Amino acid sequence: MQFIIIMFVISVVVFILYYLPIISKDLHKITKQNQEIIELLQKSIKDKD
């Protein structure tokens, strides 16, 4: 039983270590896109004034 728990924990750690950089990169890309959209919206609002 302990062996199964240890293997499960190791698999979860490997999963997290493998996918965390991928998820982080995607989040960074989305955040950057959102910033650009916000800047464009602010610029368009200023242009209307």
Buried (B, 14 or more C-beta within 10 A) or exposed (E): EEEEEEEEEEEEEEEEEEEEEEEEEEEEEEEEEEEEEEEEEEEEEEEEE
